[in-house]
Amino acid sequence: MEDRIISYGGQAVIEGVMMRGQKAFAIAMRAPDGKIVVHKEDLASVYRSRITKVPFLRGVILLWDALGLGMRALTLSANTQTGEDEKLEGPALYITVAISLSIGIGLFFLLPASVGGLAEHYLGWSPWLNNLLEGVIRLALLVGYIWAIGFMPDVKRLFGYHGAEHKTINAYEAGAELTPENVARFSLQHPRCGTAFMLTLVLVSILVFTALGPLSIFWRLASRVLLIPVLAGIAVEYIRWTANHLDSPLVRFLIKPNLALQSLTTREPDASMLEVAIESFKTMRKAEQELVA
């Protein structure tokens, strides 16, 4: 069970699902003509290196995984929908990634930090209250953003594929045969979801940034960016610990907020979405078995 917990994760992409193991990943996508298109690749050796055994440091690997591999999967799925003539690649892709990262860091880290800094300067609040305000704003922005984009039709379908990804992994971990009928019965929630990671990251940031005490506005903003890998490392270890102790009533209580937030990022998938998620998982599993053979 430990290997399963470590090995398998995934991500919804445009009209598809990416499934990742320890050695390979696969993306299954529903093309405009209705057929399922599959792409698979071996993972870089860093995913099997000693770094992944080092507590906290392996959180940086997950962060890179979410940004690098996740963006690659989204790009491949977008190109599948637009066709050969409108591919997003080269400089256009790098510029898009840079702009997306800048907006994300600015909105969810620098903006709340700036508001907290203003409260400290003009209201004379203590560092604890300033960082609590910053954390509340960051949490509100995260939840509000997810809630708002959930009304967009394309995002609703993306969240449907997210639900299909969760159901497929839940079915596999329960030892069920992976058919759309079987997989449909399983939960939309999963304790290792990236949504849980984001919420944990926000809550951990309150504790870490409070521990820093009073800072100048420059170091306040710089610390919010420079400490992202540290926050990621702590969040990953917490997610791993809870995933390995789900039989504990205390742990099941602690993860309730993480599971609740997933109600905003998942939708009940239809049978065609489940077919795509299952195809992605089976392709990834076959690729990993071939690498071992």
C-alpha positions, 0 to 999 in steps of 0.5 A: 500500500505504501508504494501505491500511495507514493507512486500514483497521482494525476491531473485533469487536462483539457478534455483528458487526464494525465496519470503519473507513476514513479517511472512514466506518465501518460495522458489520454485525451478525447480528440475533437473527432471523439477518439481517445488519443494517448501520449506516454513518456518516461519520467526524468531520472530525478523522480527515482533519485535519492532526493525523493527519499529526503523528507521536505526536500522531496516537496520541491520535486512535487512543486516542480512536478505540478508546474513543469510536468503539469504545464507540459500535460496541459500544453499537449492536451491543448494542442490536441484540441487545436490541431497542428496549425495552432500549436502552443510551443517554443517562445510562446509557450515559455512566455505563457508559463512565465506570465501564469507563474508571475500572476499566480505568485503576485495574486496569492503571495505578494498581494496578501503580503502587501496588505499585511504589511500595510496593516502593520505600518498604518494600524500598528498590528502585531506580527501575528495579527498581520500574518493572520490577516495575510493568511486569511486573505490568501485563503479567501483568494484561493477559495474565491478564485476556484469558486469563480472559475467553476462557473465557466463551461470549459472549467466545469468539464475540466473539473469533471475530468478531475473527478474521473481521475480521483475515482480511477485512482480510488478504484485502483487502490481499492483493488476494483476492476477498472471499468467505467461502471465500477469506477463510477461508484467510487468517491470524488475525493482523494486525500492526496489531491493537489487541491489538498496540497494548495490548502495545506500550503496556505495554512502552513504559510501562516505559521511559517511567516508568523515565525519570521517576525517583523520584516521590512517591506522588501524582505516581507515580499522577498520571503514570500517568494523565496520560502515557497519551496520550504512551504511546499516541503512541509505541505508534502510531508503533511499530506504524506503523513495523513495519507499513510494514517487514514485509519486514525480518527484524528487524521480523518478529522484533520483532512476534512477541510482538504476534502471539503475544498475538493467539492469545488474542484471536482464534478461527477464525470460522465462515462466518456470521461471515466473511459479517458481516465481509465485509459490514461491509468492503464497506459501509465501502468503498462509503460511502467511494467515495460520499464521494469521488464 
